Amino acid sequence: MAPPEDHVSFRARSRRNSIVGGQAIAALQHVQDVDVPSHHQTEKSSKCLPAPSEQRKVQSLNETPFDTESFTAEVYAKASGGSETVLYLAYGSNLSAETFLGKRGIKPLAQVNVLVPELVMTFDLPGIPYSEPCFANTRYRKTQILDHLAAVNTEKVPLLESERNPKYHKDRWKKGLVGVVYEVSREDYAHIIATEGGGASYQDVVVDCYVLPTSRTVPEKPSTAPFKAHTLFSPAITPTPPGKPPPKSGGRISRPDPSYAQASARYLKLITDGADEHNLPEEYKKYLYDLQPYTITSNRQRLGQFIFLAIWSPIITLLFWMQKLFAGKDGRAPPWLASMLGAMFSAVWASYDAVFFKLFGDGERTISKDEDEEARHHRRCYETTREKESVNT
């Protein structure tokens, strides 16, 4: 007997609140990573660590994704199972010793630079407008979900920014994800999950990684043997079982054009610092250094930033403090608090879209004189899409 429709919708809303609440926690953690100086000693970088052993890499070939909730529960319950360590793929601010070793307090046992052909780094995780517009994420280069999103975005954004504007570097990298695989303890991996909102808006995935040889360039095709590593992946829509079409909504908050927003200079510096620390290939570092950060270029935007942060910062700070106080060891907030955080995060972006962008200008992307019309074009596409969605709803 099928459950009543109202019960199904209640469960869907609860799941949605949990996802968006977890997304808000993760975003606020990233903001804190950027804004708050580390009090930990980070002089001892991870440069001297050995690579994971060949035995450990071979063992990884049999590993499968974790359920983040059950994994953290098992770790904190001191239950044993599987390998004593986890191979974790880092690609964003966790490349930086200041963030990973300092603020997160992770103590990696081994590390190696890798290429992951099936993934590409994106900057499509929304943050806080006018301050930290977006953060790093990954997406699969070819998947059913990506095909679905491409079909949806065809209506929303007629042409990719990288195709219209040769100055835009964000989508130019075509060789797969370049990152670092750390070997960490199960307890440290559970802590990584906890710092990302307990994994409520993330899923653990296992991907094929190839050791990067010492070189100035990244190879088109890897020549080394693959091994597997875990990483945290935040899809724009709720994942579905294989063979079933992805839903049109119900996942985390996402922006209409995943290529539109620009990360702050402070956040990008964490990534480039990490790339330098790990001596990633010069070709990839050039791509990272060419990424244009979000910069306020008008007094109208500065006024909008001041008013926006004056309104939202006290609320954000209070809820983030409450999350620290009431969250469990696994980083997950209780349902009532997750709902509050999700509602706050939704309201932050709703107020920006409905009021602040129109009155004060762009809080996601640097606008110069020759780019104003393009920004207006994107926003018109977005507003048209929202109007269509509201009518359909």
HELIX and SHEET records of a PDB file:
HELIX    1   1 GLU A    5  ASP A   35  1                                  31    
HELIX    2   2 SER A   46  CYS A   48  5                                   3    
HELIX    3   3 GLU A   54  SER A   60  1                                   7    
HELIX    4   4 THR A   68  TYR A   76  1                                   9    
HELIX    5   5 SER A   93  LEU A   95  5                                   3    
HELIX    6   6 ALA A   97  ALA A   97  1                                   1    
HELIX    7   7 GLU A   98  LYS A  103  3                                   6    
HELIX    8   8 GLN A  144  LYS A  156  1                                  13    
HELIX    9   9 GLU A  161  ARG A  164  1                                   4    
HELIX   10  10 ARG A  186  THR A  195  1                                  10    
HELIX   11  11 GLY A  197  GLY A  199  5                                   3    
HELIX   12  12 ALA A  265  GLU A  277  1                                  13    
HELIX   13  13 GLU A  282  ASP A  290  1                                   9    
HELIX   14  14 ASN A  299  PHE A  326  1                                  28    
HELIX   15  15 PRO A  335  SER A  351  1                                  17    
HELIX   16  16 TYR A  352  PHE A  356  3                                   5    
HELIX   17  17 PHE A  357  PHE A  360  1                                   4    
HELIX   18  18 LYS A  369  GLU A  371  5                                   3    
HELIX   19  19 ASP A  372  ASN A  392  1                                  21    
SHEET    1   A 5 THR A  85  ALA A  90  0                                        
SHEET    2   A 5 LEU A 177  SER A 185 -1                                        
SHEET    3   A 5 ALA A 110  VAL A 116 -1                                        
SHEET    4   A 5 GLN A 203  VAL A 211 -1                                        
SHEET    5   A 5 PRO A 226  PHE A 233 -1                                        
SHEET    1   B 2 LEU A 119  ILE A 128  0                                        
SHEET    2   B 2 GLU A 132  TYR A 140 -1                                        
END                                                                             
